[in-house]
Amino acid sequence: MSLPHTILLLLIFSTSSSYFISFAHSKIARLGISSKTLKNASDGSTQNVDESDLKMYYFNQTLDHFTFTPKSYMTFQQRYAIDSTHWGGAKANAPILAFLGEESSLDSDLAGIGFLHDNGPRLKALLVYIEHRYYGKTMPFGSAEEALKNASTLGYLNAAQALADYAAILLHVKEKYSTKHSPIIVIGGSYGGMLAAWFRLKYPHIALGALASSAPLLYFEDTRPKFGYYYIVTKVFKETSERCYNTIRKSWKEIDRVAAKPNGLSILSKTFKTCAPLNGSFDIKDFLDTIYAEAVQYNRGPSYWVANVCNAINANTPNRKNNLLDRIFAGVVALIGNRTCYDTNMFSQPTNNHIAWRWQSCSEIVIPVGYDKQDTMFPTAPFNMTSYIDGCESYYGVPPRPHWITTYFGIQDVKLILRKFGSNIIFSNGLSDPYSVGGVLEDISDTVVAITTNGSHCQDISLKNKEDPQWLVMQREKEIKVIDSWISTYQNDLRDLNMSI
């Protein structure tokens, strides 16, 4: 939902280099295929995609696909990559696997996505990876500074434009390789998983099928799930260690108690070894919130992050009295390492990707993540749509459209809509992923299928690892068999059609 750098980013808007406005209880939902906030925390993986077979290209992309004003004909350079090493060729109508980029750079995606690389040889597929507009090196208006400047330039950053970009590039690739009848399977994770599913629905003449991994396309105001993101965060911590869960639950009041002392913020700063003085207890709370949320969202072996955090919190520190906040800090160190200091204000200087996603979250990808009463590891603070809208409008000058996604893509009654109008979509979800609460978790039809495991966010499309559990190996095998069946059926139909002509 991206992702991609933090899961939940406090809605902080800078109106100058030194002034910040914070909207209480309003979070920007960060999706992302892999954690960028905890990028230094090891997941035990040593695998990397071999990029030596990849060739980078730039496509002259249209700025606005949906109007015919003079400005809409402006173009920009959109980056994509192709690996043709194992492709079976145009004569065989060999398939194309296309990865639809999300709120990240192409470089980041290539470093973490393994599904195409791992299964391309088996399917004899051409592999295509496309960078999302306004991310990485794909910047309209000539530069990031200009593209991300204000609502006038950011207004061309939305899901519909991104899908049209992908359609244009995929048709260009088919023409480039003279492969008119090669079937295309689109693949995406998190927000990119939503894009993959929507692409299949909006462009069925281009994509034969879609694999939508960890796609919370039902996590919008009109389709808000019964239980939210932090319900799963609470559940995973509690199931891992009830003692750890209770320690974290008690820590929020302890942080406030210490902060209320005359020198309380200094004490907290010393306890948590912060790189800069604290502005308030919320600095520590938001930092810890991100630690816990991302530990759950990207919790995978062989080094499971939640277990690491809880083992440290539960352990006794030798030769000193271990108070509650010392134990909480031990969990931080266990996850992101022993550092000279810890930056609790991680987004004081946001990256271009953060800025772009902030716009998307303040325009159409409004995911109502809050702390509900059943999210018992955290103080209750439900999502407040009114304050969220007011905050976005005060910064950008235009309000979000929280109902637009469900209007445009028609997912209010997902079972009816997809049964009537959808086909060839796999929705894969790990039920330990907090965003799975907004995913499609049941089969809709014979060709719109849900594959669920107890895994984490986008785990199935990540790089293979020799330590992968058997259930993950089986999940990926099931997905590729479904995709293979789509391709076989299509090619049989194509042969029958050619014989009848």
N, C-alpha and C positions, 0 to 999 in steps of 0.2 A: 502499500500500500506502500520500497522501496525501496529507500527505502529507503540516496540510500545511505543514510549514514547513521542516523539514529532512529530508533523506533518512535520515541515520543519526544518531541522537541518542544520546550516551553515556548509559547507564542511571544517572542520578544522581537519587537520592531525597533530599529534604530532610526531616529529622525535626525541625528547628527552623530559625529564620531564619539561623543561622550554622553549621549542622553538616550535612555532606553525606557520603553513603556512595556509593562508586563500585564497581561490579562489573566487574572487569577482563575484557576480551574479551566482554562482554555488551552488545549494542547493541539499541536499540529501532529497528526498521525504520520509517523515516518514508516515507510514500508521497507523496501530494499531486500535484495536477495542475500546479502551478507552484511555483517555488522561492520560499520566503519568507525563508530564511536569506540568500540572495543577491539579495534584492529590489531592492537598489540597483544591481545589475549590469545594464547595458543589453543587451537582446537585439536591439536595432535596431528593435523594433516601435513604431509610434506609433498603432496601431489601438486602439479601444475600442468595446465594445458600447454602442449608444444605448439608455439606460435610460428614456428619456422615455415609451416605450410600455408600460412595465412597471407593473403595479399590485401592491402588496404586500398580503398577507392573513395572518391568523393563524387556525389551525384548532385547535379544542378537542380535543387529542389525549389518548388513554388512556395512562396510565403503563405498565401491564402488560397486554399483550394475551393472555397465556397462563395466567393464574390467575384465580380468582374469589373471592379474599379481599377483605375490605373495602378494604385499602390499594390493591389493584390498580385500583380504580375512580377513584383520584385522576386528575386531568387536568393538562395543561400546555398552553401556547400554542406551537404549532409554526408557524414562519414559512415562507411560500411566495410565489412571485411568478408572475404570469400576463401573457402578451402575446397579445392576441387580434387584433392589427392585421390580420394576413393570413389569419386563419382562414376556411375555406370554409363553416363553419356546420354546425349539427346536421342540417338537412335533407339535406345532401350526405354525411352521415357522414364529414366531413372529419377527418383524423387529429389525434392529440395527440402531440407530442414532449415527453417528460418527462425532465428532468435530475435524477438522484438524487444529492443532495449527499453529500460524503464528509467527511473530517476537517478541515473548514474552515467559515468563515462563508459565508452566502449572498452577502454583498457581494463577497467574494474570488472566488467562483465566477463571479458575473456580470461581473466585470472581466476574466476570462481565457477564458471559454468562448464560442466563436464558432459551434460547429456548429449549434446550434438557430437562432440569429439568422440565420446565413448561408443555411440551407436551409428555414427555415419558410415563406418566401414561395413557393418552388418547390412545396412539398407542400401549400400552403394549410392549414398546421397551426396549431393552438393550442399555444402554448409554455408549459410549466409548469416552474418551478424550485423544488425543495424542499430546505430546510435540514435537515441531519441532527440528530437529537436530541443534546443536550449541546454543541452547537457554535453559535457566533455568538450570536443572540438567542433560540435555542430551548433554554431551560433549564427542566427540571423543578424542582419544589420551590421555585419562586419566585425563585431567584437562583443565580448561578454559585457563589457562596460555599457555599451549602447543597448544591447538586447535586453538586459536586466534592469534598465534604468527606471522605468515606471510602467503604469498600467497601459499606456498607449503602445509600447513595444512588447510588453509581456502578454498583451491581449491575444496574440497569435499562438500562445502556448496553451494548448488544451488537448484532450484525448482525441477528439474528432479530427483535428488537424494532424495529429501524430499517426492515426490510422491511415489517413489519406497519404501521408508521406510513405508509409510502409507499402501501401498498394502500388504507388508509383515506382518505388525502387524494385519491388519484386517483379513487376511487369517488365521493367528495364533489364533485370537480370535474365529473365526468360528470353527476351529478345537478344541480349548480348551473347547468350549461349545457344541460340537457335533451338530452343527446347519448348516449343509451344504447349506440348501436352504433358510435360513433367508435373506431377502433382506436388503441391506445396503443403507442408505441415508447419504451422506456426507454433512457436513455443515461447512461453514467458513465465516469469515468476514474480509473485507479489503484485505490485501495480502492473508490471508487465504481464502477469498472468491474467489480470482483468482485460488488458489490451488484447491478449491472444484470443480469449473467449469472445470479446466484442468484435474482433476482426473476422472471426469465422461467421458471426451473425450478420455483420454489415457487408462483408466481401466474400460470400460463399463461392463466387465465380473465380476467385483467386486462390483461396485457401481450401484445400480438401478437408482439413481437420485442424484441431488445436489441442495442445496440452497446456492447461492453465494450472500452474503449480502455486499453491498457497495464495489463491486469489480471493480476497474478501469482498467480492462484488455485491454481497448482500449487507454490507456494513455501512448503510446510508440511512438518512433520516426516515425515509419511507419504508425501509426494510430492516429497521434496527433490531438486532438479535436480542433475545430474552436475557442472555448473560453476555457481559462485555469482555473486553481485552484483559482487564485486570483480574477478572474472575479466574482465568486460566493461569495467570502469573501466581495468584494466591494458591491455587490448587496444586500447581507443580511444586512450589516451595513446601507446602504443607505435607504433600506426599513424600517428598524427599527427606524432610526432617521436621517433625512438629516442634521440636525444641528450637530449631533455627527460625522457623516461621514465627513462633512466639517472641523470640528475641527481636526480630525485625519489627513486628507489630508494636512492641513496647517502645521501640527506639524513637518513634516520631515525637511522642510526648517528652521523652528525655532530652531530645534535641531542643525542643521549645523551652524546657525547664532550664537547661544550661544557658541558652541564648538570652533568657530574661535576666540573668545576673548582670551586675554592672560591667564586668569584663567578659561576659559570656561568649561573645563572638570571637574574641581572641582565644578563649579556651577551646572553642570548637575548631578554630583554624589550626591551633597547635595539635589537637587530637587527630585531625584528618590531614595534617601536613599540606594545607592548601597553598597554592602558588601565590595567591593574592588575598588580601583581607576580605572577609565576608561582608556583604551588604545586609545580610539577614539570614535567618535560619533556613529560608527557602532555598538559598544557594546550595546548601548541603542536601536538603530534601530532594531537590530536582536532580542533583548529581546521583544520589543513591537510587532514586526512581529509575533513572536510565540504566544503572548497573543491574538492578534486579530484572527489569523488563527485558533488556537485551540478553541477559544470561539465560532467561527462559526461551525467548524467541529463537535464539541460535544455539540452543542446548543440544549438543551432539557429541558422539564419541570420536576418538577414544578418550578424550579428556572432557568430561561433562562439566560444563561451567557451573550449573546450579549446585551440584554435589561439591565442587571445589569451594564455592562460596560458603556453603553450609558447614563443611568440614572445618573450615577456618573459624567461622563464627562459634562453632561448638567446642573448639579446642581451648585448652587453658594455656595461656602464655606463661612460660617458666619464669620463676623468680620475681614476679610482681603480681599485685592484685589486679585482676582482670575485670574492669567494670564494663557495663553494657556497651558503651560507645567504642571502647577499645576493641571489643569483639566484632562490632559492626565494621570498624576500620580494617580489622584482620581479613574480613571477607572481601573488601575492596582490593587489598594487596594480593590476595590469593587469585583474584581474577585478572587484574591488569598489571601486576608485577610490583616490585619494590622500586619506588622512584624517589628522587630527592624531594619532589613536591607533586601535588595532584591538582590539576586544573578543573575546578568545579564549575567554572563558567566557560564550558567548552565551545559555546557558540557566540562568544563576544565578537569574534571576527568570522562570520559565516562564510563558507565556500560558495562558489558560484552555483554548485548543485543544491546547496541548502536554500539559496535565494530563489532559485527556480521552483523548487518544490514548495516553498512557502507560498508562492503565487498560486500554484495549482491547488493547494489546500485551502487557500483563501478565495478561490473562484468556484471550482466545481467538485474537487475531490474532498468533500467535507465529511470526514469520518468521525462520528460522534463518540469519541473515546473519553470516558470519565471514570471516576471512582465511585461505584455504586455500593449500596449497603452490604451486598454479598461479597464484595471484594475486601475481605476482612483483614488482610495484611496491611491495608492502607487506610488512612483517615477518609471518611466519606466526603466526596466532593463531586456530585454528578455533573456531567457535561451540560454547559449552559449555552444553548444555541444563540440566545439573544446577545449575550456579551461577546460571543465569538463573532457574530455578524458585525456588531458595532465596532469591535477591534479591527477587523479586516477593512471595513469601510473607512474608518478613520485614517488608516494608513495609506490605502490605495486609492481612495476616492470612489470606489465602486464596491457594492456589497457582493458577498458570495451568492451563488444560486444552489442552495443545498438540495433542491429537488430536480435539478437539471439532469443529472446522471440517470436517475430512474425514469425520467421522461424520455430521454433520448435513446437509451438502450433497452427500455421496457422490461425491467426486472422486478416490478412490484409483485407479480404473481409468477414467480420463476418456474414453478412446476408446470403450470399451464402454458406459459409462453414458450419454454424450451421444448416441451413435448409437442407443441403445435408447429413451431418454426425452427427449432434447433436440431442439429445432428452432428455427429463426429466431433464431440468435445469430451476431453477427459478433465475432470476437476480432481486434482490430487491435493490432499491435506493431511498434515500431521496433527493429531488431536492435542499434542502438547504445545502447539503453536498458538499463542494468544489470538492471532488473527483467524484461526479456524472457526471461531464463533460466527464469522461473517461469510463462511465458505459454503459451497454446495456439497453436502455431506451424504446425500442419497442419490442413487440412480434415478434419472428422470425418464429415461427410455432405454431401449437396447443400444442406442448409439450416443446417448449423452450420459456418461457414466461417472460415478464418483469412486475414487480409490482413497481409502483412509488407512492410516497407520497411527502409531503412537509417536511419530517423529516430530521434527521441528520445522521451522519455516524454510520452505524451498529445498529441503534436504534431498529430495529425489532427483533434482536437476543439478545438484552440486557435483563436484568432482568425485569420482569413485576413489575409495580408499580400501586398502587390504584389510582394515579393521572394521569395515562396514558390517553391521549386524545382518543376519540372514533375512529378516523381514524386509530390510531396505533393498537387498539384492532381489528379492522376490517382487517387491513393488515395482522396481524399474523394469524387471522382466515382463510383468503384466502390462505395463504401459507400452512397452515396445511391441508386444504382441498385438495389442489393440490397434496401434498405429499401422503395423504391418498388414493387418487385416483390412484396414481402410484402403491402403495402397493396392493390395491384391485385388480387392473388389473393383476399384477404379480401373485398374489396368485390364481386368477381364471385360469390363463394360466397354472400354476403349477398343479392345480387339473385336468384340462383337459388333460394335458400331462400324468399324472399318471394313469388316467382312460383309456388312449389309449394304455398303455403298457400291 
